[in-house]
């Protein structure tokens, strides 16, 4: 389950201010201890992806965009042999 950033910050600030354990915070705010631990580990959302695209060569895609700038996504996918 994903919680909003404001909720995560609130939970973590209460934990820090009142010197509570993970179990105590989980009892107050969440259902399980593991959820609170996950909030602590993932307090900031990821902004990058460390995985390259595997289906399409980016050079071929750039060339297709240059050649067909007004093509729709489904048309481009059909030309490149992938699904949308």
N, C-alpha and C positions, 0 to 999 in steps of 0.2 A: 504494500500500500504506500502511496506517495503522499507526503504531507507538504503543505505550502511552506515556503521559506520563512514567512513570518511566524508560523506555528513552531517550526524547528528552532528558530532563534529564541522564542519565548520559553520553550521547554528547556533549552540549554542554559538560558540566563537564570531561570528559576533554580535549576540544578546547581549552578555555580554559586548563586547568591546565598542559598540556604544550605550549601554543603550536603546535598542529598546524594544517596547512592543511586545507582541505575534502577534498582528494584523499587525504591521509594518513588522515584520520578515516574516509573512505569505504572505504579499503582495509582498515582494521581492523574496522569494524563493518558496513558496508553493501556493496551491489553496485555502485552508481554514485555519482558525485559529485553528480548532481542530487538524489538522495535525501537526502543530507546537507544540501544547500542548502535543500531543502524543510523539513527538520527545524528549521533555524535560523529560517526565516521563519514557520513555524507552530508555534512551541514551546508556545503556549497554545491550547487548543481554543476554537472559537467558541461563544459562549453566546447570541448573538442572531442573528436572521435579518433582513436588511434588504430583505425582499421581502414585499409584502402578499399576502394570499390573493387569488386571482384568480377563483375560481369562485363564492364565496358572499359575499353582503353580510352583514357582521357584525351589523348591526341586525336583519336578518331571522332570522339564526341565534339571536341572543339571545332574540328573541320566541318562536321555536319551542321553545327550551329552557324558557322560562317556561311556555308553554302545554302542553308535553308533557315533563315532567321525567324520566319513566321510559322514554322511547323509546330504543330501541337505535340504534346508529350507522347500520345499514343502513336502518332505517325513516326516520330523519331524512334520510339521503341521498336516498332515494326521494321524500320529500316536497319536498325542495329542488331536485330534478332534477339531482343529480350522482351520480357513482359513488363507491364506498368505496375 
